[in-house]
Amino acid sequence: MQRVWEASPEVQAARADVEAANARLRAASQPVYNPSLSLEAENADVDRRTAGLSLPLDLSGKRRARTSQAEAEQRSREASYELLRRDIASRWLKAWSSAALAARQRELGEHRVSLMRRFDALAAERLAVGDISSPERDLAGLALGEAQIQQASLAGNEAMARAALEAIAGDAVTPPPLPAGLPPVSASIVPAALDEQPELVKLRADEAGAQAGIAVARAARLPDPTVSLTGGRVNTGARTDQVIGVSVSMPLPVLNSGRAEIDAAIAEAGAAAATLRARQLVTRASLRETQSRYDALLAAGQAFRAGRAAAFEDRAALLEKLWRSGEIGTSDYLVQLKQNLDTALSALVLESQAWQAWLDYLAAAGRLTDWLDGRIQEVSP
């Protein structure tokens, strides 16, 4: 997964967003105002040469408010980055599961074609000695043709699954085979605290940023004074005087009081708080839903493996033996063999769904990255 993250353009873009947020935080922590230098020269009845330096004073807390807002934005970008890494991991792992399923289905389909080709050859031999009729021989040929058509479809499904996998991180990563066993029970995982869920971490940072936006709007509404210091020389005929002056100016918030910006910031903060509460409800419900779905699929997978339905090879060999001995007819053989193959394919789908549900549950529980990092034992009971 580390190689997947390194190769993913989406992760690279999210990392760039984090770096941009860090730069904006450094910018926000800088002083709001820069000093201004002015030079004046006048030649008339009075020659004047002066230099002035002015600086607005941040008495309303604009710098502090902007820094708080940038810190919240930086936390939001960090949370978005972690959330994206989790989503990329979930998408890639589920695509890997689908690709592994498609590969195993294609392999089983190849075995089906091999069985049908063997059956077709045996049917031709039995027709030659009069053991079966011509229509039964035709059934064998039709079964082989159907198996070959279905095999082409399975090969196409595998190609699509591999394309979906490569679309996430390219071909830089060779996916390993899907584990032969089923995932562990959901009770082995203790879900992370609600406040630690990546989505909620991001939304809390967004809410903090919106609250800081209120402080920014209020600080922007308050005018800051500008202090100016001027010094120079004035020549009047033969007389030369040194001059120095101090002035203070203050903008008047008459035409634009800034009240509308404060109202907008308050509304945005309310929307952010409501979004956080709504997401908390969704997160709780999603955890319960994914756990219930995973438990059901895992139980079905375990029951299938423990039953006779999983003995595909044994049943296929037994059916061929019964058919060759004449105990079952050709049509019965084909029906039962098809049921046997369909059950085996359904079992592969069930196992893949169990793995995908396991990944969904880990993501909903906030433990997917712990599982990937091998830290799942630290949170297991």
C-alpha positions in Angstrom: 0.0 0.0 0.0 2.9 2.3 0.6 3.9 1.9 -3.1 0.3 2.4 -4.1 0.2 5.7 -2.2 3.4 6.8 -3.7 2.2 6.1 -7.2 -1.3 7.6 -6.8 -1.7 11.1 -8.4 -4.6 11.8 -6.0 -2.4 11.3 -3.0 0.3 13.5 -4.5 -2.3 16.2 -5.1 -3.5 15.9 -1.5 0.1 16.1 -0.2 0.6 19.3 -2.3 -2.6 20.7 -0.7 -1.1 20.0 2.8 2.1 21.8 1.8 0.1 24.8 0.5 -1.8 24.9 3.8 1.5 24.9 5.7 2.7 27.8 3.6 -0.6 29.7 4.2 -0.2 29.1 7.9 3.3 30.6 7.8 1.9 33.5 5.8 -0.9 34.1 8.3 1.5 34.2 11.2 3.4 37.1 9.6 2.6 40.7 10.6 -0.5 42.0 8.8 1.0 45.4 7.8 4.3 46.5 6.3 5.8 49.9 7.0 5.7 52.5 4.2 8.5 54.9 3.3 7.8 58.2 1.7 10.3 60.8 0.4 9.3 64.4 -0.5 11.2 67.2 -2.1 9.9 70.7 -3.0 11.8 73.6 -4.7 10.0 76.9 -4.4 10.2 79.9 -2.1 10.8 77.3 0.5 13.0 74.3 -0.2 11.8 71.2 1.6 13.4 67.8 1.9 11.6 65.3 4.1 11.4 61.5 4.7 8.5 59.7 6.4 7.9 56.3 7.8 4.3 55.1 8.5 3.0 51.8 9.9 -0.5 50.7 10.6 -0.8 49.1 14.1 -2.7 45.8 14.4 -4.6 46.6 17.6 -7.7 44.6 16.6 -6.1 41.2 16.6 -6.2 40.6 12.8 -2.9 38.6 12.9 -4.1 36.4 15.7 -7.4 35.7 14.1 -5.9 34.9 10.7 -3.4 32.6 12.3 -6.1 30.7 14.1 -8.0 30.3 10.9 -5.0 29.1 9.0 -4.2 26.6 11.7 -7.7 25.1 11.4 -7.3 25.0 7.6 -4.0 23.2 8.0 -5.5 20.6 10.3 -8.4 20.2 7.8 -5.9 19.6 5.0 -3.9 17.1 7.1 -7.2 15.2 7.9 -8.2 15.3 4.2 -4.8 13.8 3.3 -5.2 11.0 5.8 -8.8 10.5 4.7 -7.8 10.3 1.1 -5.0 7.8 1.9 -7.6 5.6 3.6 -10.0 5.9 0.7 -7.3 5.1 -1.8 -6.3 2.1 0.2 -9.9 0.9 0.5 -10.5 1.4 -3.2 -7.3 -0.4 -4.2 -7.8 -3.3 -1.8 -11.4 -3.8 -3.0 -10.3 -3.6 -6.6 -7.6 -6.1 -5.8 -10.2 -8.4 -4.3 -12.3 -8.0 -7.4 -9.4 -8.7 -9.7 -8.4 -11.8 -7.6 -12.0 -13.0 -7.8 -12.0 -12.5 -11.6 -8.8 -14.4 -11.9 -10.0 -17.3 -9.8 -13.3 -17.4 -11.8 -11.4 -17.4 -15.0 -9.3 -20.3 -13.7 -12.4 -22.2 -12.7 -13.9 -21.4 -16.1 -10.8 -22.9 -17.7 -11.4 -26.0 -15.7 -15.0 -26.1 -16.8 -13.9 -25.9 -20.5 -11.5 -28.7 -19.9 -14.3 -30.8 -18.3 -16.6 -30.0 -21.2 -14.0 -30.8 -23.8 -13.3 -34.2 -22.1 -17.0 -34.8 -21.9 -17.4 -34.0 -25.5 -14.6 -36.4 -26.5 -16.0 -39.2 -24.3 -19.5 -38.6 -25.8 -18.1 -39.0 -29.3 -16.5 -42.3 -28.2 -19.7 -43.6 -26.6 -21.7 -42.6 -29.6 -19.4 -44.6 -31.8 -20.0 -47.8 -29.8 -23.7 -47.1 -29.4 -23.8 -46.3 -25.7 -25.6 -43.0 -26.2 -27.8 -41.5 -28.8 -27.0 -38.8 -31.3 -29.1 -36.1 -29.5 -27.1 -36.9 -26.3 -23.9 -36.5 -28.3 -25.2 -33.1 -29.5 -25.8 -32.0 -25.9 -22.2 -32.6 -25.1 -21.1 -30.4 -28.1 -23.5 -27.7 -27.1 -22.3 -27.8 -23.5 -18.7 -27.3 -24.8 -19.7 -24.4 -26.9 -21.6 -22.7 -24.0 -18.6 -23.2 -21.7 -16.3 -21.6 -24.3 -18.6 -18.6 -24.6 -18.8 -18.2 -20.8 -15.1 -18.5 -20.6 -14.7 -15.5 -23.0 -17.0 -13.5 -20.7 -14.9 -14.4 -17.6 -11.7 -13.4 -19.4 -13.3 -10.1 -20.2 -14.4 -9.6 -16.6 -10.8 -10.2 -15.5 -9.5 -7.6 -17.9 -12.0 -5.0 -16.7 -11.1 -5.8 -13.0 -7.4 -5.4 -13.7 -8.0 -2.2 -15.5 -10.0 -0.8 -12.5 -7.1 -1.8 -10.3 -4.4 -0.1 -12.5 -6.6 3.0 -12.8 -5.9 3.8 -9.1 -2.1 3.6 -9.1 -1.0 2.4 -12.5 1.0 -0.7 -13.0 3.7 0.2 -10.4 2.4 -2.4 -8.0 2.0 -6.1 -8.6 -0.9 -7.3 -6.5 -0.3 -10.3 -4.3 -2.7 -13.3 -4.4 -5.8 -13.1 -2.2 -5.4 -14.9 1.1 -6.8 -18.5 1.0 -8.6 -18.1 4.3 -11.4 -15.8 5.3 -10.9 -12.6 7.3 -11.2 -12.7 11.1 -14.4 -12.0 13.0 -15.5 -8.5 13.5 -15.3 -8.8 17.3 -11.5 -9.0 17.0 -11.5 -5.3 16.1 -12.3 -2.5 18.6 -13.6 0.5 16.6 -11.8 3.7 17.1 -13.5 6.4 19.1 -16.0 8.5 17.2 -13.9 11.6 17.5 -10.9 9.8 16.0 -12.7 9.0 12.7 -10.9 10.7 9.8 -14.1 12.2 8.4 -15.0 13.7 11.8 -11.5 15.0 12.4 -11.7 16.9 9.2 -15.2 18.3 9.9 -14.2 19.4 13.3 -11.2 21.2 11.8 -13.6 22.8 9.2 -15.9 23.9 12.0 -12.9 25.4 13.9 -11.9 27.2 10.8 -15.4 28.6 10.4 -15.4 29.8 14.0 -12.1 31.4 13.4 -13.6 33.0 10.3 -16.0 34.9 12.6 -13.1 36.3 14.6 -11.4 37.3 11.3 -14.5 39.1 10.1 -14.9 40.9 13.5 -11.2 41.9 13.5 -11.5 43.1 9.9 -14.5 45.3 10.9 -12.4 47.2 13.5 -10.2 49.9 11.9 -6.5 50.0 12.8 -4.7 53.4 13.3 -1.7 54.3 11.1 1.2 56.1 12.9 3.5 58.2 10.7 6.8 59.8 11.6 8.3 62.5 9.3 11.6 64.3 9.5 13.6 66.5 7.2 15.0 69.9 6.4 13.4 73.2 5.3 15.4 75.9 3.7 13.9 79.5 3.7 16.4 81.8 2.2 19.5 81.7 4.3 17.8 80.0 7.1 17.7 76.2 7.5 15.3 74.5 10.0 15.1 70.9 11.0 11.6 69.6 11.1 10.0 66.5 12.7 6.4 65.5 12.7 4.2 62.7 14.1 0.7 61.9 12.8 -2.0 59.4 13.5 -4.7 58.5 11.0 -7.7 56.2 11.4 -10.1 54.9 8.7 -13.7 55.5 9.4 -16.0 52.5 8.8 -18.9 54.6 7.6 -19.7 53.4 4.1 -18.9 49.7 4.8 -19.3 48.6 8.4 -18.3 45.0 7.7 -21.4 43.7 9.5 -22.5 41.6 6.5 -19.2 39.7 6.5 -19.7 38.8 10.2 -23.2 37.6 9.5 -21.9 35.4 6.7 -19.2 34.0 8.8 -21.6 33.1 11.6 -23.9 31.4 9.1 -21.0 29.4 7.7 -20.0 28.3 11.2 -23.5 27.2 11.9 -23.5 25.2 8.7 -20.2 23.6 9.6 -21.5 22.6 13.0 -24.7 21.1 11.5 -22.6 19.1 8.9 -20.5 17.7 11.7 -23.5 16.5 13.7 -25.0 15.0 10.6 -21.8 13.1 9.8 -21.7 11.8 13.4 -25.0 10.2 12.8 -24.0 8.7 9.5 -20.7 7.4 10.9 -22.5 5.5 13.7 -25.0 4.1 11.3 -22.4 3.1 8.8 -20.4 1.2 11.5 -23.4 -0.8 12.5 -24.4 -1.5 8.9 -20.9 -2.6 7.8 -20.5 -4.8 10.8 -23.8 -6.6 10.4 -23.2 -7.1 6.7 -19.7 -8.4 7.3 -20.9 -10.8 10.0 -23.5 -12.2 7.7 -21.1 -12.7 4.8 -18.4 -14.2 7.0 -20.9 -16.7 8.6 -22.1 -17.7 5.1 -18.5 -18.2 3.9 -17.6 -20.3 7.0 -20.7 -22.4 6.6 -20.0 -23.0 2.9 -16.5 -24.1 3.6 -17.6 -26.4 6.4 -20.3 -28.1 4.2 -20.3 -30.6 1.4 -21.0 -27.8 -1.1 -17.3 -26.9 -1.2 -16.2 -30.4 -2.5 -16.3 -29.4 -6.1 -13.6 -31.7 -7.5 -15.1 -34.8 -5.7 -18.6 -34.2 -7.0 -17.3 -33.6 -10.6 -15.4 -36.8 -10.5 -18.3 -38.7 -9.1 -20.7 -37.3 -11.7 -18.4 -38.4 -14.5 -18.1 -41.9 -13.0 -21.9 -42.2 -12.7 -22.4 -41.0 -16.3 -19.8 -43.3 -17.7 -21.4 -46.3 -15.9 -24.8 -45.3 -17.3 -26.4 -44.7 -13.9 -27.3 -41.1 -14.9 -28.2 -39.8 -18.3 -26.3 -37.1 -20.3 -28.9 -34.4 -19.6 -28.8 -35.2 -15.8 -25.0 -35.2 -15.9 -25.0 -31.7 -17.5 -27.6 -30.3 -15.2 -25.8 -31.5 -12.1 -22.4 -30.5 -13.3 -23.6 -27.0 -14.2 -25.1 -26.7 -10.7 -21.8 -27.8 -9.3 -19.9 -25.2 -11.3 -22.4 -22.5 -10.5 -22.1 -23.2 -6.8 -18.3 -23.1 -7.0 -18.4 -19.7 -8.8 -20.9 -18.4 -6.2 -18.6 -19.5 -3.5 -15.8 -17.4 -5.0 -18.1 -14.4 -5.2 -19.1 -14.9 -1.6 -15.5 -15.0 -0.4 -14.7 -11.8 -2.4 -17.7 -10.1 -0.9 -16.6 -11.1 2.6 -13.2 -9.6 2.0 -14.7 -6.4 0.6 -17.1 -6.2 3.6 -14.2 -6.7 5.9 -12.4 -3.7 4.3 -15.6 -1.6 4.6 -15.9 -2.5 8.2 -12.2 -1.6 8.9 -12.8 1.7 7.2 -16.0 2.4 9.1 -14.3 1.4 12.4 -11.4 3.7 11.7 -8.9 0.8 11.8 -8.0 0.3 8.1 -4.6 2.0 8.3 -3.9 0.2 11.6 -4.6 -3.1 9.9 -2.3 -2.1 7.0 0.5 -1.0 9.3 0.2 -4.3 11.3 -0.9 -2.4 14.4 -4.2 -4.3 14.6 -3.0 -6.4 17.5 -2.6 -3.2 19.6 -6.4 -2.5 19.4 -7.6 -6.1 19.5 -9.1 -7.4 22.7 
